[in-house]
Every structure is written in structure tokens, then in C-alpha cells.
Amino acid sequence: MNPKTHAITRRTLLRGFGATLALPYLEIMGGGTAAAAAGAQEPRRLACFYVPGAINRHAWFPKDTGRNYTLADSHKPLEKFRDEFSVLTNLSHITGRISGHVHPYNWLTGHNINIVPGTVTNTVSMDQVAAKHLGPTWVPSLALSFADGVGTTTLSRNAMGVDVPATASHRTVFERLFPPADRAQLKEAEARLALSRSVLDTAAGGVRDAQRHLGAEDRRRLDQYLESVREVEKRLGDSRAILDRGRPKFDEAAVKVDPQAKNSMREHIELMTDLIALAFQTDMTRVVTHSLGGEGGPNYDEYKEWAQKAGAPVRGAHDVHHKGSGDPGAPDSKVLAARDAMLVGCLARLVEKLKGVRAADGTLLDHTVLLFGGAQISSHSGKSFPTLVAGGRKLGFRHGQHLKWDADKKPMSDLYLTILQQLGCPVTAFKESTGPISELLA
């Protein structure tokens, strides 16, 4: 079987899912990106991963800084990729600081969601700014999570600050990622595109008729709405062109979408990161967010395993976040440290996959920025975000270092601005940014 030319029908695909395994280096497309196969310029990509709740700060933060820093215990899974990532300490939202279990709301926005008492407000998330400029792709951006939904389940907010729903089903993600393969599904997709365009045309026409009767503030809001409509119209045109090109050819039966374990945090994340790597390799999307768990759950099986190994009481995820960020020698702290190391291990596995995929210039990792971190040291704190940045060598990033600033002085938005600019987005500021982080750049 030639992985570059063999196409498999959807019916065969569904029959084969039960016994398939994910290939270690995405050989399903011959080991290269779509751009490498076409001799085209390599696109830029972004994936953001949110670590829920607290971290074991004693095992997370390196004791020294600079390029010769001592690797922290929690980061040991990344040891062989030391030159591919950087550790950033004491970044935080300053004017946008919040507390409690709601940090996923503003991790990527930097907005103080409680600025209007009694109401949750928000602004656009960094990933959606990137998605606006990093197309066209079949899926403009992909929001993934541990559960389907909005609110604290998703990390993404659109231009109006509205939640972008997240998806937890690996099968659903796979089916969304690719244009349909057979004739009947193609007709359905074409009909949906035509209907969407018709609805947009009708809505935009009605709004324009009403504009002349409105005051200045309402006209401004309608202008924002119409700009969103124009973006959707463009994406519909892009989708039509991608639909015409057809489904990318790869060995679909080699993609695993059904977890073998019922309640494994590691397997859930690994299957999602496999899909992320595949999506980037086939260029079906260039922007992904993934919430790796909730502030209060789910209570994956691993929490029991870690507790038993550490001699700690068996607790749910919420209690582990609260109890495990204190005394470094306490059994609960060892549980949280084990979770942190497992999550970093999942990142290391993704780094290895992306590094093993040949790009038009360098590797897939060289053209991808990976943001990995959270918003709390101890539960509810909202300060000194634990942050790792990996990849993007061909985008101008320089890694292999630990950067640390004084507490409450460096906004997380500076990192977001840096990432957006290196991705080629035409932005000069993001939220409370003061400028790009030059130490991260070559």
C-alpha cells in the first residue's frame, strides 16, 4: 500500500476503527506535510494547551535562569528536547487578574471577566486572532476539551467575546477535520454552504436597511457584526475552494479515534494530540486550543493510581489541586507532581511527532508554536502562570532557556503579542501588552 496515493472509503474506515493503532511518526502521509508534498510555502500553526488547577510549584519552576538552567523535575519528559522549548516564569494577567475556578475564561483573553458586577464579559482570545489571519483552512480553528461545551470548558472566545464551543469526542473531531469523501456527502456539504451563504446574505441585507435609523453606538456594534459576517462569507468561499480540491489522501485506517480505556486522562490527551498533529500535517486547520482538564474534574483513573503510589489519600481532581500545591514533601504534593509530569510527557510526545514530520523547510515543529501552561500556582491564586513555549524555530523563536521576571510586572499578553507577531498576524498590541518578548526571538 502506498500511503501517498491510497485513499480509503468512509465505509471501510468505520469498519476498521476498532483495531487500528496510531502510527508513531505520522507515516500515513509519507512522513511529510501537505506543503512539503506540493512544494508550497509552509503555513504557520498554533496550538494552546491549558493545564487545569494548580501545579506543584516546587517541581515546576527551575531554580536558576538563563540558557544553562537546571531542568525542573516536572519538565524531565522534555529533557531530550531542551533546545526546542523555553520556560517562562512570573507572567500573569495584571489588570485582568481573576480568582477561583474560572481561569479558563480568560487565560487566552487577559480580560477581567468580572469588570461588570454580576455579569461575565469577555473579549477575543489570542487563538481566534491567529485564526483570523492564518487561513484558509477547512476548519478555521479547533477548540478541544475534556468535555463538550462552553464556559470554562472552552478556551476560545470569538471577536465578540462569545464562547467557541469545545469538542471532547475524538471521532467527532476526526469527522469535522476533513471534507467528505463520497458523492452523497459532497452534495450535502455543498447544500450546507449554499444555505449558509443565503442566510448570511439575508441577514446582512436586513441589517444594512436598519443601519440608517440607529444611533452612533448601535451603528458601531452593527459594524462589528457586519465585519464578522464578512469574515464568515470569506470562510465560506475558502471552504468551497477546499471542497473542490477534495479530501486529502492518507491512510485513514491508521488513525485511532476510539479510546481503549474508559477514563484515562493520558489516553484522552494523546489521542487528541495525534489528531492535532494530523490536522496540522494535512493542513485542515492551523489553530487549535485544548483544555486538558477541568478545575474540578474529571476524576480520571490516574488520580487514584498516583495517590496509591505516593501513599496519599485518594482524592478527586479538585481536592488534588487544592491539597497538592503546599508542602513539597507531602504525599498530596507528589500526586500533583505526578500529574504535572504526565501532562508534560504528553507535550513531549507531541513535540517528538511534529519534529518527525518533514516540512517544506525544516520540520512541522519548526513551523508550529506550542503554548502549554495554566493560570495558577496554588488553587485560585491567578499569579505567576506556569508557562512553556515550544517549537517555531523557522518562525524566529529561540529556545533552550528559562526566563523569569519580577512578580506582577510582566503581562502574559506580551507573550501573546510575541506569538501573534511571529505567526505573521498584523497586530501591534494585545490586551495589556507592553511589547514583544525579545529574549524569545533569534
N, C-alpha and C positions, 0 to 999 in steps of 0.2 A: 504494500500500500504506500503510495506517495503522499505524504502529509501536505505537500504544497498544492496538489491538484485534486485530491479526493474529496468529494462532497458527500454528505450522508443525509438521508431524508429524515424529516422530523419524526416519522413513524418509527423508523429504525432507532432513532435517538432515544425515544421514550421507552422502547423495549430494552435498550441496553443500559439504562442508567443504574440499575440495581447492582451491577457487578463491576462498575468502572472505577478506575483509580486516577488521581491527578498525576500528570507527568511532572518530574522534578524541575525541568527547565523549559517548560512550555514548548516541547518539540512538536506540538500539534500544528505549528505553522512553520516548521523547518528551522526553529531557533532564532528567527528574526522578526522585526516589526513589520507592519504593513508598509511603512515608508521605506524601509530598507529593501523590501521586495520590489517596490515600484520605482526605486531610485529617486525618491522625492525627499524634500526637506523634512527633517524630523520635527513633529509637533512638540509642544511643551505641555507638561502634565502636572497635576497637583492632587495629592491625597492627604487628608487630615484625619487623624485618629485621636479620639478623646478617651483618656484614662479616667474612669469614674471614681468618685470619692477621694479619700486621702491616699497618700503614698507613705511608705516607710522612709522618712526623710534621712534617717541615719545611713541607710543603704543606697539612697538615690543620689545625693549630691556629692560630687568629688571633693576631696579635701583640699586640693590645690587647683590652680588655674593655669592657663596657657596651653601650649602645644604638647608639653611633656607632662601633663597632669596624670595623676594616678586614676585609673579607671575605677568607677564606683562598683560596688558589688552587684547592684541591680542591673548594671549595664554589661556584665560579663558575657551574656549571649552575643553581644555585638563586637567582642574583642577582635576578631579577625577582620572586621570592617571598620576599624578605628579611624581610618582616614576617610571614611565615607559619611561620617556624621559628626555633629557638634552638640555639646551640652550647653544650655543657656540657663543661668540661674538669676533669680530675682526679677524677672519680667512679671508684670501684672497689669491688670486694668486699674487705673488710678481713679479717675473721675467716674469710671464705670464699675467700681467695686460693688459686689453684692455678697450675700451670705446665705447659708442654708443649703438646700438640696437643688437649687435652681441654676447652678452654674452652666449646664449645657445650653441654656437660653442665650447666654451672652459670651461664651468662650470665643466664638469667631466673630462677634459683632463689637464687643467692647462697650456696649450700651448699658447704661444704668436702667434696667427694666422697670425699676420702681420709681422712676422720676415723677410719674403722675400717681399720687396716692390712690391705692385701691384698684389700679389698672396696670396690667402688664403691657408695656410698649416695647418695641424693638426696632432695629434698623437692619440694613442689609449685612449679611455675613460675608466675610472675606472670600469664601469659596464661590459665592454667587457673583461677586465682582469678577473673579477669574473666569467663571463660566461665560460671562457676557462677552469676553474677548478671546477665548481660546477655542472657538468653533471653526467651521461647522462640524458637528458630530451627530450621529443618530440619537444619542441621549445627551442633551446639553450638560447635565450633571446628574450624579447618582448619590442619593442620601441613603446610607445603610445604618442599621442599628441592631440591637438585641431584641427588639420588638417592633411591630408595625405601629406607626402613629406619628403624632405631632407633639408639641410641648417639649418637655425635657427629653423625649425620646429622640428627637432630631437635632442636629447641629446647624442646619441650614435655614436661612431666612431670605426671602426674596427682596426685591428692590423696595417693596412697601413695608418690609419688616415682618411679613407674614410667614408662618412656618411652612417649610417644604416637607411634606410627609416622608418619613423614612420607611424602608422596607427591611424585613428580617428574613424573608424566605429566600434561600439560595436559588431554588427553582424559578421563583418569580423574577429574581434579578437576572438570571440567565436568559429567560424568555423576553425580558424587556430590552436586553442589550443588543439584540440582533434583528435586522429586518427579516420579515417572514420568508420562508423558503419555497413554499408551494403556491400554485396559481390561485387557489381559493383564498388563502391568507393574504396574498398580494392584493387581490381585489378588495378585500375588507380594509386593508391598510390604506389603499388609495381612496376608498369611500370616506374613511375617517378623516383623512387630510382634506378632502374636498368639503366635508361638512364643517370642519373646524374653520376653514377659510371663510365659508359662507357666514358662520356665526360671528366671526371677527368683523367682517365687512358690515354686517347689520348693526352690531354694537357700536362700531366706530362711527358709522353714519349718524346714528341716533344721538351720540354724544356731541358730535360736531354741530348738529342742529340746535342743541340745548346750550352750547357754549356762550352764545351772544347774550343770553339772558342772565348770566351769572356774574357775581362779584369777583374781585381780583383773586381772593384766596381760593374760592371754589374753582376758578379757571386754572390756577396753578395746580391744584390737585388733579383736575381733569387732564392737564398737560402731562402730568406724571403717568396717569392711567393710559393715555394715548401712546406715550413712549413705550410703555410695557406692551401695548397692543402691537406696535411696530416691531418690537423685538420678537414677539411671537410670530408675526407674519413672516419675518426673515427666517426664523427657525422652521416654519412650515415649508418655505421654499427650499431650505437646506435639506429637510427631510425628504422632500420629493426627489431631489437630485441623488441622495444616498439610496433611496428606494430603487431608483433606476439603475444604480450601479450593482445592486443586489447584495445578497448575504456573503460575507467573507468566507472563503473556503478554508476549513481546518477540520481536524479530526474531532468532531463534536462528541463522539462516544468516549473520548478520553477525559471529558470534563465531569467532575463529580459534583453533584448538587444535592444529594441526599445524605445527611449525616448518619454515621453508623451508631453513634451514641445518642441517647435521648436528651442528655442535659450536660453536655461538655462545653465549657467556655472556650477551651483551646480549639476544639474541632470547629465550633461555630466560626471563630475568628479566622482560622486557617482556610476554611472553605471560602469565606468572603474575600480574603486577600488573594486567593487563587483566581477568583472571578475578577478582582480589580486588575491583577496582572494581565489576565486575558483581555479585558476591556481596553487597557492601555496598548497592548500589543496589536490588537486588531483595529485600534483607533475608533472604537464605537463610542467612547466617552473620554474626556481628558480631565475631568474634575470629579472627585469622589470625597464624601465625608463618611466617617464610620464611628459611631458611638459604641465603644467596646463593652459597655455595661451600664447599668443604672446606679444612681447614688444609693438606692435601697434594694438592689437586686438586679437580675435574678439570682437565686441561690444555687449557683451551679454546683455540680458534684465535687469539683476540685476544692471548694472551700472545706468540705469535710475531710478530704484526703490531706490537705495542708495542715489542718488542725491536728489530725491524728499524728502526723509526722512530727509536729512541733510540740506535742504534749499540751495543746491548748484546748479550751472548751470549744465544742462545735458551735459556731455562730453563723448567722446569715451574713450576706454581703454588707448590709447596713451596719451591723454591730462590729464587723471586722474593720470597716473604715474608721469607726469611732475608737475602737479599743487598740488598734494596731499601730497607731501613729505616736505612741508615747515612749515609754521606757524601751530602749533598743534591745535589752536582754529579755524582755517579757515574751512568753510564748505567743501572745496575740500579735506582737510585732513581727515575729518570724513568719506568721501566716501571711501578713500583708506583704512582707518582703518576698515571699514565695510567689504571691500573685503578681507583684511588680516584675519579677524576673521572668515569669511566664509570658507576660504581655510583651516585654522587650524581646523575648525569644521569638514571638510571632512577628515582630518587626524585623528581626534579623533574618528570619526565613523569607520574608518578602524582599528584603534587600538582596538576598542571595539570588532569588528568582529573577528580579529585574536586572541584576548585574550579569546574569547568564543569558540575557536576550540581546542579540546583536541588533544595533540600531543603524540608521543611515550614517551616523557619525558617533562612534563610541558604543555605549550600551544603553538600554532602556533606562537604567538607573540614572545615567548621566543627563537625561532629558526629563527627569521626574523629580519633583520636590516632595518629600515626605515630611509632614509635620506630625509629631507624636508627643502627646502630653496631656496635662489636665489643668485644673484651676485651684487645687487645694493641696497644702502640705498636710495639715490635720483637718479633720472633717469640719466643714462650714467656714474655713478660715478665709479663702479667697485671696491669698497673697503668695508671692514667690511661686509662680506657676512652674511645675516640673515640666521641662521642655527639651525635646530632642529635635534636631533638624537633620535630615539625611538626603543624599542624592544631589542632583542638579549641577554636577561638575561642568557640563557643557553650557549651563545657564549662568555661569560665573560664580558659583559658590565654592568656598574653600573651607574644608572641614579638618577634623583631627584635633579639636581644641575644646577647652572649657572656658566659656566667657561668663563673667559674673559682674553684676553691677550692685551699687548700694540699694538697699531695700526701698521700695516705694519711689524710685527715681526714674526707672526706665519702663515706659509703657509697652505692653505686649503689641500694641498697634504699630510700633516701629518694626517689629518682626513681620507683621502682616504687610506693611508697606514694602519692605525689602523683598519679600516673596513675590508680591504682585508685580513689582517693577522688573524683577529678574525673569518673570514669566512673560514679560513683554506687554503688560497691561498699561495703557496710557493714563496712569494715575500719579498724582503728586502728593496725595495725603490719604490717610485712612483713619477715621475717628480721631483719637487724641495723639496721633503720631507726631513726632518732632523731626523725623528724618530717617533714612535707611540706616541699617547697622553695617557700617563699612567693614568692621572686623570679620564679617562673614563672607566677604567678597574677595575674589582673587585680584 
